[in-house]
Amino acid sequence: MSREDEILKERFNKIEKLKKSGINPYPSSYDKKNSCLEIQKKYGKLKSEESVKDSVKISGRIMTLRNLGKINFCTLQDFTGKIQVVIQEDESGKKLNEFFLENIDGGDFIGVEGTVFKTKRGELSILAKKIEILSKALRPLPEKYHGIQDNEEKLRKRYLDILMNSEIKELFIKKTKFWQTMRDFLQEKGFIEVETPILETSAGGAAATPFKTHHNALDIDVFLRISMGELWQKKLMISGFEKTFEIGRQFRNEGIDMEHLQDYTQMEFYWAYADYKQGMALVEELYKKLAKETLGTLKFKTHGYEIDLSKKWEVYDYEQLIKEKTKIDIYKDDEKKIKKKLDELKIEYDKKVDHWRLVDILWKYCRKQISGPGFLINQPVELSPLAKRNEKDSKKVQQFQIILAGTEMGNGYSELNDPIDQRERFERQMKLKAAGDKESMEHDETFVEALEYGMPPTCGFGVSERLFSYLMDKPIRECVIFPLMRPEKA
């Protein structure tokens, strides 16, 4: 029998013993009166060996345990922090001390009533007068000083990783603050939060591979959305709404890497009567607010780049930047020359993709050389089927992408509201799809029909939780509280 099996057997026997003595090892509730943090703040200034008569009542999990016979110690942890609990036979009573020694293990949830004092060594503690078992742990916790070492195991058993590592807990508290700050910012600017469909009959609003499933009740195939309701929110602009946003989950059936996942949280807003330049100003203000509230600073290091959001944000021209970095003229040089350059740079690409997809691959190489913060503008119309054309140069669109730490950190544009132009672009996208381009968009005739009723000038913008992962200087998968994992092999 393994040591783990021995522990399981031993603890199972303790549970049976508790039940026979009339004690429920899994009660329904506990009337907790105090938290660890509250006690630390209120009594932290006590002197060594000083005590108070005030009674406290706390609950939490036992993280460490030292049984010394007539005096025993455990560290109790709740959501707010930790505190030491002392069970001393002379003060707590022989019966309580024996109960603790015979029935309590590391990992158990217990409730404790007692008084507060400081030990000779200055450790703020609770002298236990009463202990209740709230949940008996069958399995032991990971070893205190090493925790879970395997990265895959950390993600698979995230609950233990959070339990043993306060930094991971703080990460997800910051993530909540990140999204709440974004929500508050937009609402203060007059945007209304909306909910749009997750299941769609056509996967529109982005260039990505969707997940497909079947709707039994309607007997139709549907897709999980690949955008945060882009076409739906623009229909709301048509309906008379002027400022909307949505924060939710979206799904793309593509690869996993440092900054990509299949399901993740995204925000998109739509702002009637505004263009991409107004969008750029609003987004810069938003990002500064997010960094300040989440990190407490506008300066940070991430993925090898030093970022200062307080400095002047640069504006990068798509065509000029590629020419500067690679000597390629994207409007004059043919596919053969672009492929030759990609080969020289040792960049992998699908030889079947068209001219503009090759250009996009080249741009992504150039992007890695930019730390930002800045805005990329003047993208080719072929790469942005939903963006309005630049009035001074119809080959380009009124688009802006946030560039931070060598990657795209948000995308927006003056939305195309010309239904004739939109239909032509959708039709071109369908031809590309038929030719094997997996990143081309679907043709959504219902959206074109809606545009024919008239949509006001509109700026749209979207950003995913990739931004949060970069603020934290971590791969995006580590910033998801429960990432999708392959099932363990039996």
C-alpha positions as CSV (number, residue, x, y, z in Angstrom):
1,M,0.0,0.0,0.0
2,S,1.4,3.5,-1.0
3,R,1.7,6.2,1.6
4,E,-1.1,8.1,-0.1
5,D,-3.4,5.1,0.2
6,E,-2.4,4.8,3.9
7,I,-3.4,8.4,4.5
8,L,-6.7,7.9,2.7
9,K,-7.5,4.9,4.8
10,E,-6.5,6.6,8.0
11,R,-8.6,9.6,7.3
12,F,-11.6,7.6,6.2
13,N,-11.4,5.7,9.5
14,K,-11.4,9.1,11.3
15,I,-14.6,10.1,9.5
16,E,-16.3,6.9,10.4
17,K,-15.2,7.4,14.1
18,L,-16.6,10.9,14.1
19,K,-19.9,9.8,12.7
20,K,-20.2,7.0,15.3
21,S,-19.6,9.6,18.0
22,G,-22.5,11.7,16.7
23,I,-20.3,14.4,15.0
24,N,-21.1,15.3,11.4
25,P,-17.7,15.8,9.6
26,Y,-19.5,17.8,6.8
27,P,-22.0,20.2,8.5
28,S,-24.0,22.6,6.4
29,S,-22.8,26.0,7.8
30,Y,-20.9,27.8,10.4
31,D,-21.6,31.2,12.1
32,K,-18.2,32.8,11.3
33,K,-17.8,36.2,13.1
34,N,-14.3,37.3,12.3
35,S,-11.7,37.0,9.5
36,C,-7.9,36.5,9.8
37,L,-7.2,39.9,8.4
38,E,-9.7,41.6,10.7
39,I,-8.0,40.0,13.7
40,Q,-4.5,40.9,12.5
41,K,-5.5,44.5,12.0
42,K,-7.3,44.9,15.3
43,Y,-4.9,43.1,17.6
44,G,-1.6,43.2,15.6
45,K,-0.1,45.8,18.0
46,L,-0.3,43.6,21.1
47,K,3.0,43.1,22.9
48,S,4.6,39.6,23.3
49,E,2.7,37.5,25.9
50,E,-0.1,40.1,26.0
51,S,-3.7,38.8,25.7
52,V,-7.2,40.2,25.5
53,K,-10.4,38.8,26.8
54,D,-12.3,39.5,23.6
55,S,-13.8,36.3,22.1
56,V,-13.3,35.7,18.4
57,K,-14.9,33.1,16.1
58,I,-13.1,32.3,12.8
59,S,-13.1,29.5,10.2
60,G,-10.8,28.3,7.5
61,R,-8.4,25.6,6.3
62,I,-5.5,24.2,8.3
63,M,-2.4,24.8,6.2
64,T,0.3,23.6,8.7
65,L,0.1,21.5,11.8
66,R,2.4,20.8,14.7
67,N,1.3,18.3,17.4
68,L,3.5,18.4,20.5
69,G,1.3,16.6,22.9
70,K,-0.1,19.0,25.6
71,I,0.4,22.0,23.3
72,N,-0.4,22.0,19.6
73,F,-0.3,24.6,16.8
74,C,-1.9,25.0,13.5
75,T,-2.0,27.8,10.9
76,L,-5.5,28.6,9.8
77,Q,-6.1,30.2,6.4
78,D,-9.2,32.0,5.1
79,F,-9.7,34.1,2.0
80,T,-8.2,37.2,3.8
81,G,-5.0,35.7,5.2
82,K,-3.6,33.4,7.9
83,I,-3.4,33.2,11.7
84,Q,-2.0,30.8,14.2
85,V,-4.3,28.7,16.5
86,V,-2.9,27.3,19.7
87,I,-4.5,24.3,21.5
88,Q,-3.0,24.1,25.0
89,E,-4.2,21.4,27.4
90,D,-4.0,23.6,30.5
91,E,-6.0,26.5,28.9
92,S,-8.1,24.9,26.2
93,G,-9.0,21.8,28.2
94,K,-7.8,18.2,28.1
95,K,-11.0,17.1,26.2
96,L,-10.5,19.7,23.4
97,N,-6.8,18.9,23.1
98,E,-7.5,15.1,22.8
99,F,-10.2,15.8,20.3
100,F,-7.7,17.9,18.2
101,L,-5.0,15.3,18.4
102,E,-7.2,12.4,17.5
103,N,-9.4,13.9,14.7
104,I,-7.8,16.9,13.1
105,D,-5.4,16.8,10.1
106,G,-3.7,19.3,7.8
107,G,-6.1,20.4,5.1
108,D,-9.2,20.1,7.3
109,F,-11.7,23.1,7.5
110,I,-12.4,23.9,11.1
111,G,-14.2,26.6,13.1
112,V,-12.4,28.0,16.1
113,E,-13.7,30.1,19.0
114,G,-11.1,31.6,21.4
115,T,-9.2,34.6,22.7
116,V,-6.4,36.5,21.1
117,F,-2.8,36.7,22.4
118,K,0.7,37.1,21.3
119,T,3.3,34.4,21.9
120,K,6.8,34.9,23.4
121,R,8.1,35.1,19.9
122,G,5.5,37.8,18.9
123,E,3.2,35.6,16.9
124,L,-0.4,36.8,17.0
125,S,-2.5,33.7,17.9
126,I,-5.9,32.5,19.0
127,L,-6.1,30.3,22.1
128,A,-8.7,27.8,21.2
129,K,-11.7,27.3,23.5
130,K,-13.9,25.4,21.1
131,I,-13.2,23.7,17.7
132,E,-15.7,22.3,15.2
133,I,-14.9,20.2,12.1
134,L,-16.5,21.9,9.1
135,S,-15.0,19.6,6.3
136,K,-12.8,16.6,6.8
137,A,-10.0,16.4,4.1
138,L,-9.3,12.9,2.8
139,R,-6.2,13.8,0.8
140,P,-3.2,15.7,2.2
141,L,-2.2,19.1,0.8
142,P,1.0,19.4,-1.3
143,E,4.2,19.9,0.7
144,K,4.2,23.4,2.1
145,Y,7.6,24.7,0.8
146,H,7.5,23.2,-2.7
147,G,3.9,23.1,-3.6
148,I,3.1,21.6,-7.0
149,Q,6.2,21.5,-9.2
150,D,4.8,20.3,-12.5
151,N,3.4,23.2,-14.6
152,E,0.8,20.9,-16.3
153,E,-0.3,19.7,-12.9
154,K,-0.6,23.2,-11.6
155,L,-3.1,24.1,-14.4
156,R,-4.9,20.8,-14.0
157,K,-5.3,21.2,-10.3
158,R,-5.6,25.0,-10.2
159,Y,-7.5,24.9,-7.0
160,L,-4.4,23.6,-5.2
161,D,-2.1,26.0,-7.0
162,I,-4.3,28.9,-5.8
163,L,-4.5,27.4,-2.3
164,M,-0.7,27.0,-1.9
165,N,0.4,30.2,-3.8
166,S,-1.0,33.5,-2.7
167,E,0.5,35.2,-5.8
168,I,-1.8,33.1,-8.0
169,K,-4.9,34.1,-5.9
170,E,-3.9,37.7,-6.2
171,L,-3.5,37.3,-10.0
172,F,-7.2,36.4,-10.3
173,I,-8.3,39.2,-7.9
174,K,-6.4,41.6,-10.2
175,K,-8.1,40.1,-13.2
176,T,-11.5,40.8,-11.7
177,K,-10.4,44.4,-11.1
178,F,-9.2,44.7,-14.7
179,W,-12.5,43.8,-16.2
180,Q,-14.5,45.8,-13.6
181,T,-12.4,48.8,-14.3
182,M,-13.1,48.4,-18.0
183,R,-16.8,48.1,-17.4
184,D,-16.9,51.1,-15.0
185,F,-14.9,53.2,-17.5
186,L,-17.3,52.5,-20.4
187,Q,-20.4,53.0,-18.3
188,E,-19.1,56.3,-17.1
189,K,-18.6,57.3,-20.7
190,G,-22.3,56.6,-21.4
191,F,-22.0,53.1,-23.0
192,I,-24.7,50.5,-22.3
193,E,-23.8,46.9,-21.6
194,V,-25.6,44.4,-23.8
195,E,-25.7,40.7,-24.4
196,T,-25.6,39.2,-27.9
197,P,-26.0,35.5,-29.0
198,I,-23.2,33.0,-28.4
199,L,-24.7,30.5,-30.8
200,E,-24.9,31.8,-34.4
201,T,-26.1,30.4,-37.7
202,S,-23.2,32.2,-39.4
203,A,-19.8,32.9,-37.7
204,G,-19.3,36.5,-38.5
205,G,-17.5,39.6,-37.2
206,A,-13.9,38.2,-37.5
207,A,-11.5,36.2,-39.5
208,A,-11.2,32.9,-37.5
209,T,-12.1,29.2,-37.5
210,P,-15.3,28.6,-35.5
211,F,-16.5,25.7,-33.4
212,K,-19.4,24.0,-34.9
213,T,-22.2,22.1,-33.1
214,H,-25.9,21.1,-33.7
215,H,-29.0,22.6,-32.2
216,N,-31.4,19.7,-31.6
217,A,-34.6,21.6,-31.0
218,L,-34.3,23.7,-34.2
219,D,-32.4,20.9,-36.1
220,I,-29.8,23.2,-37.5
221,D,-26.0,23.5,-37.3
222,V,-24.8,26.5,-35.4
223,F,-21.4,28.0,-34.5
224,L,-19.9,29.4,-31.3
225,R,-19.3,33.1,-31.8
226,I,-15.9,34.2,-32.9
227,S,-16.4,37.9,-32.1
228,M,-18.1,39.7,-29.2
229,G,-21.3,40.3,-31.2
230,E,-19.8,42.6,-33.7
231,L,-22.5,42.3,-36.3
232,W,-25.2,42.2,-33.6
233,Q,-23.9,45.4,-31.9
234,K,-23.8,47.1,-35.3
235,K,-27.5,46.1,-35.8
236,L,-28.1,47.9,-32.5
237,M,-26.5,51.0,-34.0
238,I,-29.0,50.7,-36.8
239,S,-31.8,50.3,-34.2
240,G,-31.0,53.6,-32.6
241,F,-28.6,52.7,-29.8
242,E,-25.6,55.0,-29.9
243,K,-23.1,53.5,-27.4
244,T,-23.0,49.8,-26.5
245,F,-20.4,47.3,-25.3
246,E,-20.3,43.6,-24.3
247,I,-17.8,41.7,-22.2
248,G,-18.1,37.9,-22.5
249,R,-16.6,34.6,-23.8
250,Q,-15.8,34.0,-27.5
251,F,-14.4,30.9,-29.2
252,R,-11.9,30.2,-32.0
253,N,-11.0,26.7,-33.0
254,E,-7.3,27.5,-33.6
255,G,-3.9,27.0,-32.0
256,I,-2.6,27.5,-28.5
257,D,0.4,29.6,-27.8
258,M,1.7,32.3,-25.5
259,E,-1.1,34.8,-26.6
260,H,-3.8,32.6,-28.1
261,L,-6.5,30.3,-26.6
262,Q,-9.7,28.7,-28.0
263,D,-12.1,30.3,-25.5
264,Y,-11.4,33.6,-23.8
265,T,-12.9,36.8,-22.6
266,Q,-13.3,39.8,-25.0
267,M,-14.7,43.3,-24.8
268,E,-16.1,45.1,-27.8
269,F,-17.7,48.5,-27.9
270,Y,-19.5,50.4,-30.7
271,W,-19.9,54.2,-30.7
272,A,-22.2,55.9,-33.2
273,Y,-21.2,59.2,-34.8
274,A,-17.5,58.6,-33.9
275,D,-14.6,57.6,-36.2
276,Y,-11.4,55.7,-35.7
277,K,-9.5,58.8,-34.5
278,Q,-12.0,59.4,-31.7
279,G,-11.7,55.7,-30.9
280,M,-7.9,55.9,-30.6
281,A,-8.2,58.8,-28.1
282,L,-10.8,56.9,-26.0
283,V,-8.8,53.6,-26.0
284,E,-5.6,55.3,-25.0
285,E,-7.4,56.8,-22.0
286,L,-8.9,53.3,-21.2
287,Y,-5.6,51.5,-21.3
288,K,-4.0,54.0,-19.0
289,K,-6.8,53.6,-16.6
290,L,-6.6,49.8,-16.7
291,A,-2.9,49.7,-16.1
292,K,-3.1,52.2,-13.2
293,E,-6.0,50.4,-11.5
294,T,-4.5,46.9,-12.1
295,L,-0.8,47.5,-11.6
296,G,-0.7,50.8,-9.8
297,T,1.7,52.2,-12.5
298,L,1.9,53.1,-16.2
299,K,5.4,51.6,-16.4
300,F,6.0,47.9,-16.5
301,K,8.1,45.1,-18.1
302,T,6.5,42.3,-20.1
303,H,7.8,39.6,-22.3
304,G,11.2,41.2,-22.7
305,Y,9.9,44.7,-23.5
306,E,9.8,47.9,-21.3
307,I,6.5,49.7,-21.6
308,D,5.6,53.3,-20.5
309,L,2.0,54.1,-21.3
310,S,2.5,57.7,-20.0
311,K,4.8,58.6,-22.9
312,K,3.5,59.9,-26.3
313,W,1.8,57.1,-28.2
314,E,3.4,56.6,-31.7
315,V,1.4,56.2,-34.9
316,Y,2.8,53.6,-37.3
317,D,1.8,53.4,-41.0
318,Y,1.3,49.8,-42.2
319,E,2.8,50.3,-45.7
320,Q,5.7,52.5,-44.6
321,L,6.7,50.3,-41.6
322,I,6.9,47.2,-43.7
323,K,8.9,49.0,-46.3
324,E,11.3,50.4,-43.6
325,K,11.8,47.0,-42.0
326,T,11.9,44.7,-45.0
327,K,12.3,46.8,-48.2
328,I,9.0,45.3,-49.5
329,D,6.5,47.6,-51.2
330,I,3.2,45.8,-50.5
331,Y,1.3,47.5,-53.4
332,K,4.0,47.1,-56.0
333,D,6.0,43.9,-55.2
334,D,4.5,40.6,-56.3
335,E,3.9,37.4,-54.4
336,K,7.2,35.9,-55.7
337,K,9.2,38.8,-54.2
338,I,7.3,38.6,-50.9
339,K,7.9,34.9,-50.6
340,K,11.6,35.4,-51.3
341,K,11.7,37.9,-48.5
342,L,9.9,35.5,-46.1
343,D,12.3,32.8,-47.0
344,E,15.3,35.1,-46.3
345,L,13.8,35.9,-42.9
346,K,13.2,32.2,-42.3
347,I,9.5,32.8,-41.7
348,E,7.1,29.8,-42.3
349,Y,4.0,30.4,-44.4
350,D,1.5,28.5,-46.4
351,K,2.5,28.7,-50.1
352,K,-1.1,28.5,-51.1
353,V,-2.3,31.8,-49.5
354,D,-2.8,34.9,-51.5
355,H,-0.8,38.1,-51.8
356,W,-2.4,39.9,-48.8
357,R,-2.2,37.0,-46.5
358,L,1.6,36.9,-47.2
359,V,1.8,40.6,-46.5
360,D,0.1,40.1,-43.2
361,I,2.7,37.4,-42.3
362,L,5.4,39.9,-43.2
363,W,3.7,42.6,-41.0
364,K,3.7,40.3,-38.0
365,Y,7.4,39.8,-38.4
366,C,7.8,43.6,-38.3
367,R,5.5,44.0,-35.3
368,K,7.8,42.0,-33.1
369,Q,10.3,44.8,-33.4
370,I,8.0,47.5,-31.9
371,S,7.6,47.9,-28.2
372,G,5.0,50.7,-28.3
373,P,2.8,52.0,-27.1
374,G,1.3,53.1,-30.4
375,F,-1.4,52.8,-33.0
376,L,-1.0,51.0,-36.4
377,I,-3.1,52.6,-39.1
378,N,-3.7,52.5,-42.9
379,Q,-4.1,48.8,-43.2
380,P,-5.0,47.4,-46.7
381,V,-8.7,47.1,-47.4
382,E,-8.2,43.4,-48.4
383,L,-7.3,42.5,-44.8
384,S,-10.2,44.4,-43.1
385,P,-13.5,43.4,-44.7
386,L,-15.6,45.4,-42.1
387,A,-13.7,48.7,-42.0
388,K,-14.5,51.9,-43.8
389,R,-12.2,52.9,-46.6
390,N,-9.7,55.8,-46.1
391,E,-11.3,58.8,-47.8
392,K,-7.9,60.0,-49.1
393,D,-6.7,56.5,-50.3
394,S,-9.4,53.9,-51.1
395,K,-6.7,51.1,-51.0
396,K,-6.6,51.5,-47.2
397,V,-9.0,51.5,-44.3
398,Q,-9.7,53.6,-41.3
399,Q,-8.4,51.1,-38.8
400,F,-6.3,51.2,-35.7
401,Q,-4.5,48.5,-33.8
402,I,-2.9,48.9,-30.5
403,I,0.8,47.8,-30.6
404,L,2.4,46.9,-27.2
405,A,5.3,44.6,-26.6
406,G,5.6,43.5,-30.2
407,T,2.0,42.3,-30.5
408,E,-1.5,43.4,-31.3
409,M,-3.3,44.5,-28.2
410,G,-6.7,45.6,-29.5
411,N,-8.3,46.3,-32.9
412,G,-10.7,49.0,-34.0
413,Y,-12.0,50.9,-37.0
414,S,-14.5,53.3,-38.5
415,E,-17.1,50.7,-39.3
416,L,-18.1,50.1,-42.9
417,N,-21.7,51.3,-43.3
418,D,-22.0,51.2,-47.1
419,P,-24.1,48.1,-47.8
420,I,-23.0,47.9,-51.5
421,D,-19.3,48.0,-50.5
422,Q,-19.9,45.5,-47.7
423,R,-21.7,43.0,-50.0
424,E,-18.8,43.2,-52.5
425,R,-16.2,42.6,-49.7
426,F,-18.2,39.6,-48.3
427,E,-18.4,38.1,-51.8
428,R,-14.6,38.4,-52.2
429,Q,-14.1,36.8,-48.8
430,M,-16.3,33.8,-49.9
431,K,-14.1,33.4,-53.0
432,L,-11.0,33.3,-50.8
433,K,-12.7,30.7,-48.5
434,A,-13.6,28.6,-51.5
435,A,-9.9,28.7,-52.5
436,G,-8.9,27.4,-49.1
437,D,-8.2,30.5,-47.0
438,K,-9.3,29.5,-43.5
439,E,-9.1,33.1,-42.2
440,S,-11.6,34.6,-44.6
441,M,-15.0,35.8,-43.3
442,E,-18.4,34.4,-43.8
443,H,-21.0,36.3,-46.0
444,D,-23.8,37.4,-43.7
445,E,-26.7,38.5,-45.9
446,T,-28.8,39.4,-42.9
447,F,-26.2,42.0,-41.8
448,V,-26.0,43.5,-45.3
449,E,-29.8,43.7,-45.4
450,A,-29.7,45.5,-42.0
451,L,-27.1,47.9,-43.4
452,E,-29.5,48.7,-46.2
453,Y,-31.8,50.4,-43.7
454,G,-28.9,52.7,-42.8
455,M,-26.3,52.7,-40.0
456,P,-24.8,55.9,-38.6
457,P,-21.1,56.5,-38.8
458,T,-19.7,54.2,-36.1
459,C,-16.4,53.4,-34.4
460,G,-16.0,49.8,-33.1
461,F,-13.2,48.4,-31.0
462,G,-12.3,45.1,-29.4
463,V,-9.7,43.8,-26.9
464,S,-9.2,40.4,-25.3
465,E,-7.8,39.2,-22.0
466,R,-4.4,39.0,-23.9
467,L,-4.0,42.6,-22.6
468,F,-4.3,41.4,-19.0
469,S,-1.8,38.6,-19.5
470,Y,0.7,41.1,-20.9
471,L,0.1,43.4,-17.9
472,M,0.9,40.4,-15.7
473,D,3.9,39.3,-17.9
474,K,2.5,35.8,-18.2
475,P,1.4,33.5,-21.0
476,I,-2.4,33.9,-21.5
477,R,-3.1,30.3,-20.5
478,E,-1.7,30.9,-17.0
479,C,-4.1,33.8,-16.6
480,V,-7.2,31.7,-17.2
481,I,-8.5,30.4,-13.9
482,F,-9.4,26.9,-15.2
483,P,-7.9,26.5,-18.7
484,L,-9.0,23.6,-20.9
485,M,-6.9,20.5,-20.5
486,R,-6.7,17.2,-22.1
487,P,-8.2,14.5,-19.9
488,E,-5.7,12.5,-17.9
489,K,-4.8,9.1,-19.2
490,A,-6.2,6.3,-17.1
